Amino acid sequence: MESSKSVLNQEVTILDNVINKLQVYMDQSKETLYGLASTMGFAYQPFYRLITKKHLPTLNSLSVIAAHFNCSVSELIHEDVFVDVDCFSSFDDAASAIKTSKIRIYIPYNQFLPLIHSNFFTTKAGASDQTGKQKNTEMPSIINGNAIFYRVDNINIDGVFLVNYNSKNILLEVLSVSSKYIVTILDGKETKIDITSIKSVAQFFSGLTLINANQPIIVGVTK
């Protein structure tokens, strides 16, 4: 009995993960359920029953959906959302959005949902030594490792931001924000900066560990 419940719970979790990805896709592409079913070659009623959790997906239907999303079945049924993003070699390249290679990153669904329409990108190790000399403990890992950012037009909350300031693309740890200025740390001191003198490029989201033979958790895969 317990084994049957475990299998059922696993099937429900898989179904939830697939539905989450279908809903993300429809939201991002403005696709209707009927249109998506038609594009994938599904009859509408079976597809409707699947997305309303009245029918479990078959291996064949999972394969069709995965092929449409250009992913594997394992990526489709996993709880994380996969996103193919630009991978820049420097902060300057990220700021200018030059054409670059892609990388596939994996983000927990609950963290991705509030940022569903955001433009994510990554920067490679050693992207820049130009920073605001902050004391944030995340700074060394951002500067010397791979990091995930998403583009923002304005700074309206605290956090770590990639900005253009004094004609340089640098990282700033924003401690507080008002309508006229931000408080950050420059040269080890809290400093007020006129918000009009800063051009926001992106906000730091998380560190990024590229997959390798000794890495059990896939966080990012070079494409």
Buried (B, 14 or more C-beta within 10 A) or exposed (E): EEEEEEEEEEEEEBBBBBBBBBBBBBEEEEBEBEEBBBEBEBEEEBBBEBBEEEBBBEEEBBBBBBEBBEBBBEBBBBEBBBBBBBBBBBBBBBBEEEEBEBBBBBBEBEEBBEBEEBEBBBBBEEBBEBBBBBEBEBBEBBBEBBBBBBBBEEBEEBBBBBBBBEEBBBBBBBBEBEEEBBBBBBEEEEBEBEBEEBEBBBBBBBBBEBBEEEEEEBBBBEE
